[in-house]
Amino acid sequence: MAICRRPMRIGWMLAASLLCLAARGAELEYEAAPISYLTAQATDPVAHLMADLESGKRQLRFDDRYGYLPAVLEALGVPENSQTLVFSKTSFQAHLINPQRPRALYFSDNVYIGYVPEGDVVEMSAADPALGAVFYTLDQKAVERPLIERRTHDCLQCHSSPRTCDVPGHVVRSVFPDRRGMPIYHAGTFDIDHTSPLSERWGGWYVTGKHGKQTHMGNQIARDVGGKAEIDSAAGANLLDLAGRCEIGAYLKPSSDIVALMVLEHQTQMHNRIARAAIEERMAAYYDESLNESLERPADYRSETFHRRCDRQADKLLEYALFCGETQLTEPIEGNSEFAVDFAAKGVRDAAGRSLRDLDLHTRLFRYPLSYLVYSEPMKQLPPAVKEHFYRGLGRVLAGEDRDPKYARLDGDTRRAIHEILLATSEDYRALSGR
């Protein structure tokens, strides 16, 4: 996942900007009304922390070794054991990153934190219910009152493109990195989520944990041989110790846990799809309201076009939330940190002790494959048309009434278990699914 930061060298900034602008294309509508991304007040967790710091309600302790990183993680409820390490030069701080000094990423359900040893800032981004991803930085200087700064134009150069569903969002990329960590772009790159084959994942990332004979691109430097990039996947497999590969003592944890990586990949694109659905409905409603006045229709009239736009995005969100097309694991996955246990422990549970955060890690990522982000604030605050269509569709799938082949991997027992978990734990499901 790329979180941008204030560029420190113009050359790196220009190179990265050109690559991102090529993917982004024309300016998107969300920068104007009704979204007004650049000027609208954010309400995400980092925005709340930002306000608390400005008012003096809260302070952050500066650590001599890590700067504000530990205090930021604590203030935002982001676990240290979510740490993953990326050594490819795929962010604006490329000049600081290399295989010996990777960039650390930490995440919770709604917040992402980026850190590079000896970097000038701690990077933050969060999933805002109305705006999608919102980006921030905090200077790594010990001051009496540290202040968080919101970033806009510079971050959107990379964080708004088809890779992020054309809204402000996040993406996990897999590349073929050379010995400096620079992607060998002519070899191609991969945008990663739960549908990606493991063999395409984690190029330019460190990966610790066990995965059997399954291969991935992590932990290795690519060689450009006759215009073709090559990686020795076997040499980077089942790695439990990063000693000798990077300055691991410069980080909070000695791992880049494979389970944390897999959860991160699902989560980033789920956030993007929630944001796209929310922004789509608000834009469609704004368009209808403008026409209603000129056509002398009731102010709350909603056109067929409005409903088609909302239903289409709700269907895409449902498909992703139910892990359609998920890559099947052929051998067990096992992390080497406390992440898996701690992640599952945070789940809300039904009377049988079941939770959407229960991990499988034998044939798929989750035991009950419906995204745990249905409990997140962005999901709870979805606009009404998208939200109702999503939950009615979910109810039909879990009842076995929607026989679309893309849901065929959900057997009867799994559908029934997810339905029972939601009845016990989700007010939205009880109210909107019709079940």
C-alpha positions as CSV (number, residue, x, y, z in Angstrom):
1,M,0.0,0.0,0.0
2,A,1.3,3.4,-0.9
3,I,0.8,6.3,1.5
4,C,2.4,9.5,0.2
5,R,4.5,12.0,2.0
6,R,5.9,15.4,1.4
7,P,8.6,15.0,-1.3
8,M,12.1,15.7,-0.2
9,R,13.8,15.6,-3.6
10,I,12.4,17.1,-6.7
11,G,13.8,14.4,-9.0
12,W,12.0,11.6,-7.2
13,M,8.8,13.7,-6.9
14,L,8.8,14.4,-10.7
15,A,9.4,10.7,-11.6
16,A,6.7,9.4,-9.3
17,S,4.3,12.1,-10.4
18,L,4.6,11.3,-14.0
19,L,4.0,7.6,-13.4
20,C,0.9,8.3,-11.2
21,L,-0.6,11.0,-13.6
22,A,-0.4,8.5,-16.4
23,A,-2.6,6.2,-14.4
24,R,-4.9,8.9,-13.1
25,G,-5.9,10.8,-16.2
26,A,-8.3,13.7,-16.0
27,E,-9.4,15.4,-12.8
28,L,-12.3,13.5,-11.2
29,E,-15.6,14.9,-10.2
30,Y,-15.2,14.3,-6.4
31,E,-13.0,17.4,-6.2
32,A,-16.1,19.5,-6.9
33,A,-19.6,19.6,-5.2
34,P,-21.1,17.6,-3.7
35,I,-18.0,15.8,-2.4
36,S,-15.6,18.8,-2.4
37,Y,-12.8,16.5,-1.4
38,L,-10.1,19.2,-1.2
39,T,-12.1,21.5,1.2
40,A,-14.6,19.3,3.0
41,Q,-14.1,18.7,6.7
42,A,-12.9,15.1,7.3
43,T,-14.4,13.1,10.1
44,D,-12.0,10.1,10.2
45,P,-10.0,9.0,13.2
46,V,-6.9,11.0,12.1
47,A,-9.0,14.1,11.7
48,H,-10.2,13.8,15.2
49,L,-6.7,13.3,16.5
50,M,-5.6,16.3,14.5
51,A,-8.3,18.5,16.1
52,D,-7.4,17.2,19.6
53,L,-3.7,18.2,19.1
54,E,-4.6,21.6,17.7
55,S,-6.9,22.3,20.7
56,G,-4.3,21.0,23.2
57,K,-6.8,18.3,24.4
58,R,-4.2,15.7,23.6
59,Q,-0.4,15.5,23.4
60,L,2.0,13.0,21.8
61,R,5.2,11.8,23.4
62,F,8.3,12.0,21.2
63,D,10.5,8.9,21.3
64,D,14.3,9.4,20.9
65,R,14.5,6.3,18.6
66,Y,11.2,6.2,16.6
67,G,10.0,9.8,16.9
68,Y,6.2,10.1,17.2
69,L,5.5,6.7,15.7
70,P,4.7,4.8,18.9
71,A,2.6,7.6,20.2
72,V,0.6,7.9,17.0
73,L,0.0,4.1,16.9
74,E,-1.3,4.2,20.5
75,A,-3.5,7.3,19.9
76,L,-5.1,5.8,16.8
77,G,-5.4,2.2,18.1
78,V,-3.1,0.8,15.5
79,P,-1.4,-2.4,16.6
80,E,2.4,-2.7,16.3
81,N,2.1,-6.3,15.2
82,S,0.3,-5.3,12.0
83,Q,3.8,-4.2,10.7
84,T,4.7,-5.0,7.1
85,L,7.8,-3.9,5.4
86,V,8.1,-2.7,1.8
87,F,11.5,-2.0,0.2
88,S,10.5,-1.1,-3.4
89,K,10.7,2.6,-4.3
90,T,7.0,3.0,-4.9
91,S,6.2,6.1,-2.9
92,F,7.2,9.7,-2.7
93,Q,9.9,8.9,-0.1
94,A,11.7,6.7,-2.6
95,H,15.0,8.3,-1.9
96,L,14.9,7.0,1.7
97,I,13.8,3.4,0.8
98,N,16.0,0.5,-0.3
99,P,16.2,-3.2,0.6
100,Q,18.3,-2.5,3.6
101,R,16.0,0.2,4.9
102,P,12.4,-0.6,4.0
103,R,9.3,1.4,4.8
104,A,7.1,0.1,7.6
105,L,3.3,0.1,7.3
106,Y,0.9,-0.4,10.2
107,F,-2.9,-0.6,10.0
108,S,-6.1,-1.0,11.9
109,D,-9.6,-1.3,10.4
110,N,-9.8,2.3,9.3
111,V,-6.2,3.8,9.6
112,Y,-2.9,3.3,7.9
113,I,0.5,4.5,9.2
114,G,3.8,4.7,7.2
115,Y,7.2,5.1,8.7
116,V,10.8,5.1,7.5
117,P,13.8,5.2,9.9
118,E,15.3,8.7,9.9
119,G,12.4,9.9,7.8
120,D,11.1,13.5,8.2
121,V,7.5,12.6,8.8
122,V,5.1,9.9,10.1
123,E,2.6,9.3,7.3
124,M,-1.1,8.7,8.1
125,S,-4.2,8.0,6.1
126,A,-7.7,7.0,7.1
127,A,-10.9,5.8,5.5
128,D,-13.3,8.7,5.8
129,P,-17.0,7.8,5.5
130,A,-17.7,10.7,3.1
131,L,-14.4,11.4,1.4
132,G,-12.7,8.0,0.9
133,A,-9.0,8.0,1.8
134,V,-7.7,11.1,3.5
135,F,-3.9,11.7,3.8
136,Y,-1.9,13.4,6.5
137,T,1.7,13.8,7.7
138,L,3.3,14.6,11.1
139,D,6.8,16.1,11.2
140,Q,9.3,14.0,13.1
141,K,10.6,16.9,15.1
142,A,10.3,17.1,18.9
143,V,8.1,20.2,19.6
144,E,5.9,21.2,22.4
145,R,2.7,20.9,20.4
146,P,3.1,18.6,17.3
147,L,0.5,19.3,14.6
148,I,-0.8,16.9,11.9
149,E,-1.0,18.4,8.4
150,R,-3.6,17.2,5.9
151,R,-2.3,16.4,2.4
152,T,-4.4,16.8,-0.8
153,H,-3.1,17.4,-4.3
154,D,0.3,15.7,-4.0
155,C,-1.2,12.5,-2.6
156,L,-4.0,12.3,-5.1
157,Q,-1.5,12.1,-7.9
158,C,-1.0,8.4,-6.9
159,H,-4.0,7.7,-4.8
160,S,-6.8,8.3,-7.3
161,S,-6.9,6.1,-10.3
162,P,-8.5,3.0,-11.7
163,R,-6.3,1.1,-9.2
164,T,-8.4,2.7,-6.4
165,C,-11.8,2.5,-8.1
166,D,-11.3,6.1,-9.3
167,V,-11.7,7.6,-5.8
168,P,-9.2,8.6,-3.2
169,G,-7.9,5.3,-1.9
170,H,-5.1,2.8,-1.3
171,V,-3.4,0.1,-3.3
172,V,-1.0,-2.7,-2.6
173,R,1.4,-3.2,-5.5
174,S,3.8,-6.0,-6.3
175,V,6.8,-5.2,-8.5
176,F,10.0,-6.6,-9.8
177,P,12.5,-4.7,-7.7
178,D,16.2,-4.2,-8.6
179,R,19.0,-4.1,-6.1
180,R,18.2,-0.5,-5.2
181,G,14.5,-1.3,-4.8
182,M,13.6,0.5,-8.0
183,P,10.8,-1.3,-9.9
184,I,11.7,-2.8,-13.2
185,Y,8.7,-1.2,-14.8
186,H,9.0,-2.8,-18.2
187,A,8.5,-6.2,-16.5
188,G,5.1,-5.1,-15.3
189,T,3.5,-4.6,-11.9
190,F,0.5,-6.2,-10.1
191,D,-2.3,-4.6,-8.1
192,I,-3.0,-7.0,-5.3
193,D,-6.1,-8.1,-3.5
194,H,-7.6,-11.4,-2.3
195,T,-8.1,-12.6,-5.8
196,S,-4.5,-12.4,-6.8
197,P,-2.5,-15.6,-7.1
198,L,0.2,-15.9,-4.4
199,S,2.8,-16.2,-7.2
200,E,2.1,-12.6,-8.1
201,R,2.1,-11.1,-4.6
202,W,4.7,-9.2,-2.6
203,G,7.3,-8.3,-5.1
204,G,9.3,-5.5,-3.3
205,W,8.0,-6.6,0.1
206,Y,9.5,-8.6,2.9
207,V,7.4,-11.6,3.9
208,T,7.8,-13.6,7.1
209,G,5.9,-16.8,7.9
210,K,5.2,-20.2,6.5
211,H,3.3,-21.0,3.3
212,G,4.6,-24.5,2.3
213,K,5.3,-25.1,-1.4
214,Q,3.2,-22.1,-2.5
215,T,5.5,-19.4,-4.0
216,H,5.4,-15.6,-4.0
217,M,7.6,-12.7,-5.2
218,G,8.7,-11.4,-1.8
219,N,12.1,-11.2,-0.1
220,Q,14.0,-11.2,-3.4
221,I,15.8,-8.9,-5.8
222,A,14.8,-9.3,-9.4
223,R,17.4,-9.6,-12.2
224,D,16.9,-8.0,-15.6
225,V,18.0,-10.7,-18.0
226,G,17.7,-9.8,-21.6
227,G,14.8,-7.4,-21.0
228,K,13.0,-10.0,-18.8
229,A,12.8,-9.8,-15.0
230,E,13.5,-12.9,-13.1
231,I,13.0,-13.7,-9.4
232,D,14.1,-16.8,-7.5
233,S,10.9,-17.5,-5.6
234,A,12.3,-20.5,-3.8
235,A,15.0,-18.5,-2.2
236,G,12.5,-16.1,-0.6
237,A,10.1,-18.8,0.6
238,N,9.1,-19.6,4.2
239,L,11.3,-16.9,5.7
240,L,11.2,-16.5,9.5
241,D,14.1,-14.2,10.1
242,L,15.0,-10.9,8.3
243,A,18.4,-10.7,9.9
244,G,21.0,-9.9,7.2
245,R,18.4,-8.6,4.8
246,C,17.6,-5.3,6.4
247,E,18.3,-3.2,9.5
248,I,15.5,-5.0,11.4
249,G,16.6,-3.4,14.7
250,A,15.4,0.0,13.4
251,Y,11.7,-1.2,13.5
252,L,9.2,-1.9,16.2
253,K,8.9,-5.5,15.3
254,P,11.3,-8.1,13.6
255,S,8.6,-9.3,11.2
256,S,6.6,-8.5,8.0
257,D,3.9,-11.0,8.8
258,I,2.3,-12.9,5.8
259,V,-1.1,-12.9,7.5
260,A,-1.0,-9.2,8.1
261,L,-0.1,-8.7,4.4
262,M,-3.1,-10.8,3.3
263,V,-5.5,-9.0,5.5
264,L,-4.1,-5.6,4.4
265,E,-4.6,-6.6,0.7
266,H,-8.2,-7.4,1.2
267,Q,-8.9,-4.3,3.4
268,T,-7.4,-1.7,1.1
269,Q,-9.6,-2.6,-1.9
270,M,-12.7,-3.1,0.3
271,H,-12.2,0.5,1.6
272,N,-11.9,1.7,-2.0
273,R,-15.2,-0.1,-3.0
274,I,-17.0,1.3,0.0
275,A,-15.8,4.8,-0.9
276,R,-16.7,4.4,-4.5
277,A,-20.3,3.3,-3.6
278,A,-20.7,6.2,-1.2
279,I,-19.4,8.9,-3.5
280,E,-21.4,7.4,-6.5
281,E,-24.7,7.8,-4.7
282,R,-24.0,11.3,-3.4
283,M,-23.0,12.4,-6.9
284,A,-26.1,10.7,-8.5
285,A,-28.4,12.4,-5.9
286,Y,-26.8,15.8,-6.5
287,Y,-27.3,15.4,-10.3
288,D,-31.0,14.5,-9.7
289,E,-31.5,17.4,-7.3
290,S,-30.2,19.8,-9.9
291,L,-32.6,18.4,-12.5
292,N,-35.5,18.3,-10.2
293,E,-35.6,22.0,-9.7
294,S,-35.4,22.8,-13.4
295,L,-38.0,20.1,-14.3
296,E,-40.3,21.0,-11.4
297,R,-40.1,17.6,-9.9
298,P,-40.3,16.8,-6.2
299,A,-37.0,17.6,-4.5
300,D,-36.6,13.9,-3.3
301,Y,-37.3,12.4,-6.8
302,R,-34.7,9.8,-7.8
303,S,-34.4,8.8,-11.5
304,E,-33.8,5.4,-13.0
305,T,-30.3,6.5,-13.7
306,F,-29.7,7.2,-10.0
307,H,-30.9,3.7,-9.1
308,R,-28.8,2.0,-11.8
309,R,-25.7,3.8,-10.6
310,C,-26.3,3.0,-7.0
311,D,-27.3,-0.6,-7.6
312,R,-24.2,-1.2,-9.9
313,Q,-21.8,0.0,-7.2
314,A,-23.7,-2.0,-4.4
315,D,-23.4,-5.1,-6.5
316,K,-19.7,-4.7,-7.0
317,L,-19.2,-4.0,-3.3
318,L,-21.2,-7.2,-2.4
319,E,-19.2,-9.3,-4.8
320,Y,-15.9,-8.1,-3.3
321,A,-17.2,-8.3,0.3
322,L,-18.1,-12.0,-0.2
323,F,-14.6,-12.8,-1.5
324,C,-15.8,-13.8,-5.0
325,G,-12.9,-15.0,-7.1
326,E,-10.6,-15.4,-4.0
327,T,-7.4,-17.4,-4.7
328,Q,-7.6,-20.8,-3.1
329,L,-4.8,-21.7,-0.8
330,T,-3.2,-25.1,-1.4
331,E,-1.3,-25.3,1.8
332,P,-1.6,-23.7,5.3
333,I,-0.5,-20.2,5.9
334,E,1.2,-19.3,9.2
335,G,2.4,-15.9,10.4
336,N,5.3,-15.4,12.8
337,S,3.9,-12.6,14.9
338,E,0.9,-12.1,17.3
339,F,-1.1,-10.5,14.5
340,A,-3.4,-13.4,13.6
341,V,-4.4,-14.1,17.2
342,D,-4.9,-10.4,18.1
343,F,-6.8,-9.7,14.9
344,A,-9.3,-12.5,15.5
345,A,-9.7,-11.6,19.2
346,K,-11.2,-8.2,18.3
347,G,-14.1,-9.7,16.5
348,V,-17.7,-9.4,17.7
349,R,-19.2,-12.8,18.2
350,D,-22.5,-14.6,18.1
351,A,-23.7,-17.0,20.8
352,A,-21.8,-19.8,19.2
353,G,-18.5,-17.8,19.5
354,R,-18.2,-17.3,15.7
355,S,-16.9,-14.1,14.2
356,L,-16.2,-12.6,10.7
357,R,-12.6,-12.1,11.9
358,D,-12.0,-15.8,12.4
359,L,-9.2,-16.8,10.1
360,D,-9.1,-20.0,8.1
361,L,-5.6,-19.9,6.4
362,H,-5.9,-23.4,5.1
363,T,-8.0,-23.1,1.9
364,R,-8.9,-19.4,2.1
365,L,-8.2,-16.3,4.2
366,F,-11.3,-16.2,6.4
367,R,-13.4,-19.0,7.8
368,Y,-16.6,-17.1,7.2
369,P,-15.9,-15.2,4.0
370,L,-17.7,-11.9,4.4
371,S,-15.6,-8.8,5.0
372,Y,-15.3,-7.8,8.6
373,L,-15.4,-4.2,7.3
374,V,-19.2,-4.5,7.3
375,Y,-18.9,-3.3,10.9
376,S,-16.7,-0.3,10.0
377,E,-17.8,3.4,10.2
378,P,-17.6,3.9,6.4
379,M,-19.9,0.9,5.9
380,K,-22.3,2.0,8.6
381,Q,-22.5,5.5,7.1
382,L,-23.1,4.4,3.5
383,P,-25.9,6.5,1.9
384,P,-29.3,4.8,2.0
385,A,-29.8,3.5,-1.5
386,V,-26.5,1.8,-1.9
387,K,-26.7,0.4,1.7
388,E,-30.2,-1.0,1.3
389,H,-29.4,-2.7,-2.0
390,F,-26.2,-4.2,-0.6
391,Y,-27.9,-5.8,2.4
392,R,-30.9,-7.0,0.4
393,G,-28.5,-8.6,-2.0
394,L,-26.5,-10.1,0.8
395,G,-29.7,-11.5,2.3
396,R,-30.6,-13.2,-1.0
397,V,-27.2,-14.7,-1.4
398,L,-27.1,-16.1,2.1
399,A,-30.6,-17.5,1.7
400,G,-29.5,-19.3,-1.5
401,E,-31.9,-17.3,-3.6
402,D,-29.2,-15.7,-5.7
403,R,-27.8,-18.5,-7.8
404,D,-25.2,-16.5,-9.7
405,P,-22.1,-18.8,-10.3
406,K,-19.8,-16.2,-8.7
407,Y,-21.3,-17.2,-5.3
408,A,-21.0,-20.9,-5.9
409,R,-18.0,-21.4,-3.5
410,L,-20.3,-20.5,-0.6
411,D,-21.8,-23.8,0.5
412,G,-25.0,-24.0,2.5
413,D,-23.3,-24.4,5.9
414,T,-21.1,-21.3,5.2
415,R,-24.0,-19.2,4.1
416,R,-26.1,-20.2,7.1
417,A,-23.2,-19.5,9.5
418,I,-22.6,-16.0,8.0
419,H,-26.4,-15.3,8.2
420,E,-26.5,-16.3,11.9
421,I,-23.4,-14.3,12.8
422,L,-24.9,-11.2,11.1
423,L,-28.3,-11.7,12.8
424,A,-26.6,-11.6,16.1
425,T,-24.1,-8.8,15.5
426,S,-25.3,-6.5,12.7
427,E,-28.2,-4.1,13.2
428,D,-27.9,-3.1,9.6
429,Y,-28.3,-6.6,8.4
430,R,-31.3,-7.2,10.6
431,A,-33.0,-4.0,9.4
432,L,-32.2,-4.0,5.7
433,S,-31.7,-7.6,4.5
434,G,-35.4,-8.6,4.7
435,R,-34.5,-11.7,6.6
